[in-house]
Amino acid sequence: MPEFEATVDVDPSEFVDSCSNRELKRLVEILEEDGHIEPSQSNKSKGTGVRKPNINDQTFWDSLNHLAKCRDLISLEEENFINNLANKFKHLR
């Protein structure tokens, strides 16, 4: 049987506008799972109990993400410092 390939050009805003609330929630989940957006970006809506991050919050999370990605470049002393700092605050959560 012959195979056909088709390309459809859909404007992203048209796609989003045509999605139901359930489909939009699933789209956000997929974008988070694939690493296209940070989970905190999806929790900005009302009723989630999570406040919108301010610039300091975003800088902090960006820094932590960068450190996690570059872990193999961090010295043992730096890694111990980070772990000790985290341990200092573990009891607070």
N, C-alpha and C positions, 0 to 999 in steps of 0.2 A: 504494500500500500504506500502511495507517495506521502512524503512528509512536507509540510508547509511551515514556514516561519513568518510571523507577522510582527511588525513593530508599531506600537501605538504611542503617540506623543500626547501625554496627559499633563496638563498644568497641575503642579502640586496643590495649589489653592483650590482648584476645582475638585481634585480628588478628596481633599480634607473636607470640603464643604458637603460632599455627597455621602460622607460616612455618618453612621449613627453614633450615639454616645458609646455604645458597647464596642463598636469597631474602632473608635478613636482611642479608647482605653487600651485595646489590644495593640494598636499601632504604637502607642507610647511604650508598652511593655516590650515589644519587639525592638524598638529603637534603643531601649535601655539594655536589653540582653545582648544586642550586637555592638554595644559600646559607642553608639552614635550620640547619645545624650547621657548625662549623669543622672542617676536616680533622683537627686534632689531637684532637678529641673522639672520633673513631672509632679512634684508635690506642692506646687505653688498655688493650687486652686483652693478655694474656701472649703472648710469642712474637713480637711485632711489632718488638722492638728499640727501641721508643720508650717512654720513661718517662712516667708520668702527670704532667701539668704541675702545679706547685705554684701557690700564689696569686700569687707574684711573676712566674712565667712567664705566667700568664693575664693579669695586669695589663699586662705588657710587650706581649703580642700584641694585647690589646684596644687599647692606646695606638697601636700601629703601624697597626692596622686603621682606627682613627679618623682618624689623620693621612692615611692613603691616601684615605679618603672625603672629607676636607676639603682636599685638595691645592690646590684653586683659591683657598682662603682664606689660604694660607701665603705669607708674603712671600718675595721672591727670596733675601734674606739667610738666612731660616730654612731654605728649601729647600737652599741651598748648604751650610749647616751639617749638615743631615741627610745629604746626599750625601757630604760630606767624612768624616763619622763612619762611614758605611757603607764607604767606600773604605779607611779605615784598617784595617778588619778583613777585607777580601775575601781576602787571602792566607792567612787562617787556615782556610778551608774548602776 
